Structures are given as C-alpha cells and as structure tokens.
Amino acid sequence: MPKLSSIYDKYHDPNQLNSVRTFRNKAVRESNRSRQLTGTYYWIPRPERKNRYELVTFTDQEFGDTSPHIMWSRYILPMISQMWEVELPQLRRRLGNCYTALPRGRVIKGEAGFQIVHGGNYGGRGWENKIKRQFNIGRSPCNLIQDQYEVILSDDLRKLERLLNRELGLDAVTPQESITYESIMESIDEASSLMDSPVKAGKKYRVYTDLDPKSLLMVLDRIKATLGGWVTDYGLVIWKRDDADHNTVAKQFGITRKSVAFYLTPADYDYDEEDNKLVTDIEVETSEFSGRDNINAVMDDKTILGLMKLIEQRREQLGSVTSDDLEDLMNDLNDGDY
C-alpha cells in the first residue's frame, strides 16, 4: 500500500484530499491494528455545530517529517478549505504560517512508553482515547504530557476566527507567554542527535535536526553563540558552530552539495519582566563550505521565516522597536510604491 504522503501529493482539490484521507486512515488502521504509531495530530473545527472537532493524524511512519508547520500548510489548510467552503488560495494567503491556531499535539515513544503531548487547549469528551485508537496505542502504557510547545497562540487563533466568522472558544496565550517558557527544552533534546566531538576527544555535541521556529529561538536563547546550519531537502540541521565545522556535520548526516550552509548569530538582546535575557535580533550569513552564496535559499526556508516572525513578535512585546527602526520603516515606505 503506498504511503499516505505520496497519495496526498496527487490530489490538490480539497474535497478529494479529505475523502482520500478518510479512506486511507481507515485502511491503515484496519491493516495495522497491532502496529504502534507515533506522529502529530490536529483538532479541526467542524462548521455543522459549535465546539465539534475532527481529529486528524499524521504518523511518522507514513510522512517521515510531521512537523506541525509543514502539516498545517500542506494538509490542514486544504481540509479547512473543504469543510468551511473557503477558497484555498485565500487561506494560504492569510493563514499560511499560522499553524498554532488550533489544538494539536504529538505522540512520542520514550523509555517509559508512549506519551501524548498536548497544549491543554482541547477538552472534548474522550479525546485521549480517540488519539490512542488512531495511533494504535490503546493497550500500551501511555502518559499525558502538557507542553507549552503545543499551546495555541492568540494572534493565529484570531486570524482563523475572523476568516471563519466564528469564535471557537479556545484558550490561547500571547506570543510572549509562549516563547519564554522552559519546558520546551525537553522537546528540543528529543529533536536532536548526540555526536562524538571532532574538537575534544571523549566529548559529544548536539545537532538539532527537527526544529520548529519556536524551538530554534529557544536554542538561540540558551546557547547565545553562533550556530552552524545546513538548509537541506529534509529540513534544517543546526548545531553550535564551535563544536564542529560544516563538513563534519555534512558527512555525519549525508548532506549533499545541493544543500546550503549558513551561520546564525544572535545580534541583540532584551530582558523580560523576570530579567531573562532574550534574543531580539539575529544575523544570517551563508558559509563558504557549501560553495553556494545563496542567502535567498536560507531566508526563504519556512523555519527561518517563522523564526523571523517570532523575533518580530518578541520585539513588539518587549518594546524593543526603536525610533531608528521606525525611521528606517518610514523611509522604506516613502521610497516604495505605496
């Protein structure tokens, strides 16, 4: 049976996509009742009745990379388009990067068994059992873990509500509340690999391979040093630049010459109400290791775009926008075709 991700790629009409998804999910569950799965899930509101939501799952075994920001753009928006009869181009234009607008989470497997990670934003009847059935983990040890990584951001939720013309009654937090928490460090460690250090014998260094924008911002806050990076076909690869060079990481991860190497450096800081030092600006440069001075490929990456959006939100929350910033903005507006 072909993977669901390959089937999805053949269908662009939202109605066809939703029908294929429903049929394929049922077939997978029936043919793999004993196969335990991991991955990402979303709760999508139905228009028929208020507070009715549909569970949509994306398993690692079927999709490989189930990062929420990827699933949102590629699959969730077409489903919302079909359910709510909203033009897909309009959704993509107005909600393209708003993947924190709805309840979501992930199922992971650790040493102690399975964990359902969630943001505490959805309390529909029997929601835990529905997730267990979809991932075939109903009879396995399973813990519920509430993680701020999965919270709903108020800005994204309001955009979705305005577009659907309905208040969804969901709990949300501001971007500032979301990006200053500590518990995300655990999910960062889960999304990384430990490598033997080429610099110091007997030491290891961490390479992050499955970061979303908020996690990447937390890495910058914590490390406060230049990061090395590769833009690859399967996503970003990030590590502390002093621990290894680009060639070393490329060999360990089988990164091809088509990829683009870059540096990511915190350029400015501010402090929150609890006196935590937070990154409010970054510098991005391409590296000579890739042989390609393609800064556009780096800046067009979805994770980097999301990172820039979060930094701008953080600057607004912290009041880090200066008069010079405003003057530059006004000059750009005066010089542009407005």
Backbone torsions as a table, in degrees:
resi	resn	phi	psi	omega
1	MET	NA	126.8	-179.0
2	PRO	-65.5	155.1	-179.5
3	LYS	-69.1	149.8	-177.9
4	LEU	-61.7	-35.7	-179.1
5	SER	-61.4	-39.1	179.1
6	SER	-70.7	-32.7	177.1
7	ILE	-68.2	-43.6	179.7
8	TYR	-57.3	-39.1	-175.7
9	ASP	-64.6	-17.4	-180.0
10	LYS	-86.2	-14.5	-175.3
11	TYR	-116.8	126.3	179.7
12	HIS	-112.6	-21.9	177.4
13	ASP	-73.9	126.7	-177.3
14	PRO	-57.5	-36.6	179.5
15	ASN	-64.0	-44.5	177.7
16	GLN	-64.8	-40.9	-178.0
17	LEU	-61.2	-44.6	-178.5
18	ASN	-67.4	-39.3	178.9
19	SER	-65.3	-44.0	178.8
20	VAL	-62.7	-42.4	-179.8
21	ARG	-60.8	-46.9	-178.8
22	THR	-61.0	-46.9	-179.2
23	PHE	-65.6	-43.5	-175.6
24	ARG	-67.9	-41.2	179.0
25	ASN	-61.0	-40.9	178.9
26	LYS	-64.1	-42.9	-179.6
27	ALA	-64.3	-39.7	179.9
28	VAL	-64.5	-44.2	-179.2
29	ARG	-64.4	-40.3	-178.0
30	GLU	-71.0	-32.3	-176.8
31	SER	-91.8	-10.7	-177.8
32	ASN	-132.5	46.8	-175.6
33	ARG	-61.6	-29.2	-177.6
34	SER	-96.4	-1.4	-177.7
35	ARG	-89.8	118.7	-179.6
36	GLN	-85.8	135.4	-170.0
37	LEU	-120.9	159.7	173.3
38	THR	-131.0	165.0	177.9
39	GLY	151.8	-159.6	-174.3
40	THR	-111.5	150.8	174.9
41	TYR	-138.8	155.8	175.5
42	TYR	-131.6	151.1	168.9
43	TRP	-107.3	116.0	-177.1
44	ILE	-105.0	128.8	179.9
45	PRO	-68.6	139.5	175.2
46	ARG	-96.0	143.5	-177.8
47	PRO	-79.9	-15.6	-173.3
48	GLU	-65.3	-38.4	-176.0
49	ARG	-147.4	142.0	-178.3
50	LYS	-63.7	141.6	178.0
51	ASN	66.5	22.6	172.1
52	ARG	-104.0	127.4	-175.7
53	TYR	-127.8	148.4	176.6
54	GLU	-108.3	133.6	178.1
55	LEU	-83.9	126.5	178.5
56	VAL	-122.8	127.9	-175.6
57	THR	-118.9	149.6	176.4
58	PHE	-134.5	110.0	-174.9
59	THR	-88.9	147.2	176.9
60	ASP	-61.4	-33.7	-177.6
61	GLN	-66.6	-28.8	-179.3
62	GLU	-93.0	-37.9	-169.8
63	PHE	-108.5	-19.3	-176.4
64	GLY	79.7	-85.4	178.4
65	ASP	-93.9	110.4	-179.2
66	THR	-110.3	33.0	177.6
67	SER	-56.6	134.4	-175.6
68	PRO	-55.6	-39.5	-177.2
69	HIS	-67.4	-25.7	176.4
70	ILE	-79.0	-46.2	179.6
71	MET	-62.2	-37.4	-178.9
72	TRP	-60.3	-53.2	-175.7
73	SER	-68.8	-40.8	-172.0
74	ARG	-82.2	-33.5	-171.9
75	TYR	-127.1	-40.3	-175.7
76	ILE	-67.8	-45.4	-179.6
77	LEU	-59.5	-43.6	174.7
78	PRO	-61.0	-34.0	178.7
79	MET	-68.5	-41.9	176.2
80	ILE	-62.5	-40.3	178.3
81	SER	-57.6	-44.6	-178.6
82	GLN	-69.5	-44.9	-176.4
83	MET	-67.1	-40.9	-172.6
84	TRP	-102.3	0.5	178.1
85	GLU	56.4	49.4	175.3
86	VAL	-113.5	136.6	-178.2
87	GLU	-58.8	131.4	-177.7
88	LEU	-61.8	-42.7	177.9
89	PRO	-57.8	-35.9	177.8
90	GLN	-66.4	-41.4	177.0
91	LEU	-61.9	-45.8	-178.6
92	ARG	-64.4	-36.8	-178.6
93	ARG	-69.5	-39.6	-172.9
94	ARG	-99.1	-19.9	-176.8
95	LEU	-128.2	17.0	-171.9
96	GLY	-53.0	-38.7	-176.1
97	ASN	-113.7	14.7	-174.8
98	CYS	-92.5	52.0	-172.9
99	TYR	-74.6	-6.6	176.9
100	THR	-95.4	18.3	-175.0
101	ALA	-80.3	-18.0	-173.4
102	LEU	-130.0	160.3	175.9
103	PRO	-61.4	139.6	-177.5
104	ARG	-157.8	177.6	177.9
105	GLY	177.8	-166.8	-179.0
106	ARG	-151.3	153.8	175.2
107	VAL	-109.0	123.0	-179.4
108	ILE	-126.3	162.0	178.9
109	LYS	-121.3	123.0	177.9
110	GLY	-118.1	-169.3	-178.7
111	GLU	-64.7	-31.1	-177.8
112	ALA	-90.9	5.1	-179.5
113	GLY	116.8	-159.8	-176.4
114	PHE	-84.2	152.2	175.7
115	GLN	-132.5	135.5	171.6
116	ILE	-101.5	109.0	-178.4
117	VAL	-93.6	128.7	-175.7
118	HIS	-144.8	169.5	-178.1
119	GLY	-101.6	2.8	-179.8
120	GLY	72.8	21.8	-176.3
121	ASN	-101.5	-5.0	-176.5
122	TYR	-133.3	129.0	-177.8
123	GLY	-130.9	34.3	177.9
124	GLY	-62.0	154.5	-176.4
125	ARG	-59.6	127.6	175.1
126	GLY	66.0	27.4	-174.5
127	TRP	-65.3	-33.2	179.8
128	GLU	-64.9	-43.4	-179.0
129	ASN	-66.3	-34.2	177.7
130	LYS	-62.9	-42.3	179.2
131	ILE	-65.9	-42.9	179.6
132	LYS	-59.8	-41.9	179.4
133	ARG	-64.1	-42.5	-177.7
134	GLN	-64.0	-32.6	-178.0
135	PHE	-102.3	8.7	176.4
136	ASN	56.8	41.6	-178.9
137	ILE	-122.1	20.6	-174.6
138	GLY	-59.4	-32.7	-176.7
139	ARG	-100.1	4.6	-177.7
140	SER	-99.2	153.7	173.5
141	PRO	-56.5	130.4	-174.1
142	CYS	-147.5	129.8	178.0
143	ASN	-112.6	147.1	174.1
144	LEU	-93.9	126.4	-178.9
145	ILE	-122.1	117.0	175.9
146	GLN	-87.3	124.9	-172.6
147	ASP	-131.3	130.9	179.9
148	GLN	-64.0	-17.2	176.8
149	TYR	-60.1	-28.1	-175.0
150	GLU	-100.3	11.2	-177.6
151	VAL	-70.4	161.3	174.9
152	ILE	-88.2	131.5	176.2
153	LEU	-90.3	132.3	-173.1
154	SER	-61.0	-37.9	-179.2
155	ASP	-60.3	-46.4	-179.3
156	ASP	-67.7	-40.3	179.6
157	LEU	-61.7	-44.6	-179.0
158	ARG	-63.0	-38.1	177.6
159	LYS	-61.8	-43.8	179.3
160	LEU	-65.3	-43.8	-179.3
161	GLU	-62.2	-40.3	178.5
162	ARG	-64.6	-38.6	-178.3
163	LEU	-70.5	-37.8	179.4
164	LEU	-85.5	-10.1	-178.8
165	ASN	58.6	43.4	178.5
166	ARG	-155.0	136.5	171.8
167	GLU	-80.8	127.1	-173.7
168	LEU	-91.1	-8.8	176.3
169	GLY	65.8	31.6	-178.3
170	LEU	-100.5	146.5	174.7
171	ASP	-77.2	138.1	-179.4
172	ALA	-143.2	162.4	176.8
173	VAL	-123.9	160.4	176.8
174	THR	-74.8	159.1	177.9
175	PRO	-56.2	-37.3	-179.0
176	GLN	-65.4	-40.6	177.6
177	GLU	-63.9	-31.4	-176.2
178	SER	-77.2	-34.7	-168.9
179	ILE	-99.5	11.8	178.3
180	THR	-116.1	9.1	-176.8
181	TYR	-84.2	165.1	-175.7
182	GLU	-100.5	-27.1	-171.8
183	SER	-64.1	-16.1	-179.3
184	ILE	-65.4	-19.0	-178.5
185	MET	-60.0	-33.9	179.1
186	GLU	-64.1	-44.3	-179.7
187	SER	-68.4	-30.6	175.8
188	ILE	-63.2	-44.8	-179.4
189	ASP	-64.5	-34.9	178.8
190	GLU	-67.0	-28.4	-176.9
191	ALA	-96.4	34.4	-178.1
192	SER	-143.7	167.8	-179.4
193	SER	-124.4	142.5	175.8
194	LEU	-94.6	129.3	-178.2
195	MET	-121.9	152.8	173.8
196	ASP	-70.6	129.5	-175.5
197	SER	-70.3	129.7	174.3
198	PRO	-79.8	-8.9	-176.7
199	VAL	-93.2	-44.6	-178.4
200	LYS	-126.3	122.6	179.7
201	ALA	-63.0	138.4	178.2
202	GLY	82.2	-3.1	179.1
203	LYS	-103.4	157.0	176.9
204	LYS	-123.3	155.5	175.0
205	TYR	-132.6	158.4	-172.4
206	ARG	-103.8	131.9	175.0
207	VAL	-114.8	124.0	-178.2
208	TYR	-92.2	126.5	-171.9
209	THR	-123.3	-3.9	-176.1
210	ASP	-143.5	51.6	-174.6
211	LEU	-91.7	139.6	168.6
212	ASP	-95.7	172.4	-176.0
213	PRO	-56.9	-42.4	-178.6
214	LYS	-66.8	-38.6	178.1
215	SER	-65.3	-39.7	179.0
216	LEU	-63.5	-38.9	177.5
217	LEU	-64.3	-37.9	177.8
218	MET	-66.5	-35.5	176.1
219	VAL	-62.4	-43.9	178.5
220	LEU	-62.1	-40.5	178.3
221	ASP	-63.1	-40.8	-173.2
222	ARG	-79.0	-44.8	-174.6
223	ILE	-79.8	-38.9	178.7
224	LYS	50.8	45.3	178.2
225	ALA	-150.3	169.4	179.4
226	THR	-66.2	132.7	176.2
227	LEU	-101.8	141.3	168.7
228	GLY	-89.3	153.4	-178.8
229	GLY	-154.0	153.9	171.6
230	TRP	-126.7	133.1	168.1
231	VAL	-93.3	111.4	-176.8
232	THR	-115.7	174.7	178.2
233	ASP	-64.6	-26.7	-176.2
234	TYR	-104.7	12.9	176.9
235	GLY	121.9	-173.2	-178.3
236	LEU	-82.6	148.1	169.8
237	VAL	-123.0	124.7	-172.3
238	ILE	-131.1	142.8	175.2
239	TRP	-158.2	167.9	177.0
240	LYS	-74.4	121.8	-170.5
241	ARG	-58.7	-33.4	-178.2
242	ASP	-70.2	-15.4	-177.2
243	ASP	-83.5	-27.3	-177.5
244	ALA	-165.8	155.4	176.1
245	ASP	-91.4	176.0	-175.6
246	HIS	-66.3	-38.3	-179.1
247	ASN	-63.0	-40.0	179.2
248	THR	-60.8	-47.4	-180.0
249	VAL	-65.8	-39.0	-179.5
250	ALA	-61.3	-40.9	179.0
251	LYS	-66.2	-41.2	-177.3
252	GLN	-68.0	-30.7	-176.4
253	PHE	-107.6	4.5	178.3
254	GLY	64.5	36.0	-178.1
255	ILE	-76.8	132.0	-175.2
256	THR	-88.3	170.1	-179.4
257	ARG	-71.3	-11.0	176.9
258	LYS	-72.3	-18.7	-177.2
259	SER	-76.2	163.5	-178.4
260	VAL	-118.9	126.9	178.9
261	ALA	-89.5	146.0	-179.4
262	PHE	-152.2	168.5	173.6
263	TYR	-118.5	145.2	179.5
264	LEU	-130.1	115.6	-173.4
265	THR	-126.5	128.8	172.5
266	PRO	-61.3	129.2	-176.5
267	ALA	-109.3	-18.4	-179.7
268	ASP	-157.4	158.1	-177.5
269	TYR	-134.5	161.5	169.0
270	ASP	-144.6	179.7	-177.2
271	TYR	-127.9	139.2	176.3
272	ASP	-85.8	-174.0	-175.9
273	GLU	-64.5	-24.3	178.6
274	GLU	-95.2	14.0	176.5
275	ASP	66.2	27.1	173.3
276	ASN	-81.1	135.0	-179.4
277	LYS	-82.8	121.1	-174.5
278	LEU	-124.5	140.0	177.8
279	VAL	-69.2	130.9	178.0
280	THR	-122.9	1.5	176.4
281	ASP	-161.0	150.7	179.8
282	ILE	-136.8	158.1	172.1
283	GLU	-114.9	136.5	179.6
284	VAL	-121.9	126.5	178.4
285	GLU	-133.7	146.9	172.3
286	THR	-80.8	157.1	-177.3
287	SER	-108.3	149.6	178.9
288	GLU	-68.5	-14.9	-174.7
289	PHE	-66.2	-29.8	-177.7
290	SER	-83.0	-17.8	-177.3
291	GLY	72.4	10.7	-178.3
292	ARG	-131.9	114.3	179.6
293	ASP	-88.0	65.3	-173.4
294	ASN	-108.8	75.5	-178.4
295	ILE	-66.1	-28.4	179.8
296	ASN	-64.3	-35.2	179.1
297	ALA	-64.9	-33.7	178.1
298	VAL	-72.5	-49.4	-174.9
299	MET	-70.8	-19.9	178.0
300	ASP	-88.1	-7.4	178.7
301	ASP	-63.1	138.9	-175.2
302	LYS	-61.6	-38.6	-179.7
303	THR	-67.5	-41.3	178.4
304	ILE	-66.5	-41.1	176.8
305	LEU	-60.2	-43.8	177.9
306	GLY	-64.2	-37.0	177.2
307	LEU	-61.9	-44.4	180.0
308	MET	-63.7	-37.2	178.2
309	LYS	-64.2	-44.4	179.8
310	LEU	-64.9	-39.5	178.8
311	ILE	-63.7	-40.5	178.4
312	GLU	-65.2	-40.3	176.2
313	GLN	-62.8	-40.4	178.9
314	ARG	-64.3	-42.5	179.2
315	ARG	-61.2	-40.6	178.7
316	GLU	-65.9	-41.8	-179.3
317	GLN	-65.8	-38.6	-177.5
318	LEU	-87.0	-5.0	-178.5
319	GLY	71.3	34.1	-175.8
320	SER	-89.7	-0.2	178.9
321	VAL	-77.3	118.2	-174.7
322	THR	-94.2	170.4	177.3
323	SER	-63.1	-32.5	176.9
324	ASP	-64.6	-40.0	177.5
325	ASP	-60.5	-44.4	-178.9
326	LEU	-66.0	-38.4	178.7
327	GLU	-64.4	-43.1	177.6
328	ASP	-61.1	-41.5	-179.8
329	LEU	-62.9	-44.7	179.7
330	MET	-63.7	-37.8	177.9
331	ASN	-64.0	-40.8	178.0
332	ASP	-62.5	-41.9	-179.8
333	LEU	-65.9	-41.3	-179.5
334	ASN	-67.2	-32.0	-179.6
335	ASP	-82.3	-16.3	-174.9
336	GLY	-89.9	176.4	-179.3
337	ASP	-90.4	77.5	-178.3
338	TYR	-119.6	NA	NA
